[in-house]
Amino acid sequence: MRGKVEKVNGNSVIVDIPINDSSEEHEMFEKTIVDHKRYKIIEG
């Protein structure tokens, strides 16, 4: 799963994850919290 970091907190980050909905023309996002131990940074 890929997303964009919105905010960095002490023990976690808030991430925007794109939601692909074929009925919508514009892209929507869902926010989630991810612990620092549970993600990997990649270049886009």
C-alpha positions in Angstrom: 0.0 0.0 0.0 1.3 3.5 -0.8 0.4 6.8 0.6 1.7 10.3 1.2 2.9 11.4 4.7 0.8 14.3 5.9 2.2 14.8 9.4 5.0 13.2 11.5 4.2 12.6 15.2 6.5 11.2 18.0 5.7 7.5 17.5 3.7 7.6 14.2 2.8 9.4 11.0 -0.5 10.4 9.5 -0.8 9.1 5.9 -3.1 10.0 3.0 -3.9 6.8 1.1 -5.5 7.2 -2.3 -8.9 5.5 -2.7 -9.5 4.3 -6.3 -13.2 4.5 -7.0 -14.1 3.8 -10.7 -17.4 5.7 -10.3 -15.6 8.9 -9.3 -13.6 11.0 -11.7 -11.5 12.7 -9.0 -9.2 10.9 -6.6 -10.2 10.7 -2.9 -8.0 10.0 0.1 -8.4 8.2 3.4 -6.2 9.2 6.3 -4.7 6.6 8.6 -2.1 6.5 11.4 1.0 4.3 10.9 3.6 3.4 13.5 7.2 4.3 12.6 8.1 0.6 12.7 5.5 -0.3 10.1 6.4 1.7 7.0 9.2 2.2 4.5 10.0 5.5 2.8 10.2 5.4 -1.0 10.8 8.0 -3.7 7.8 8.8 -5.7 
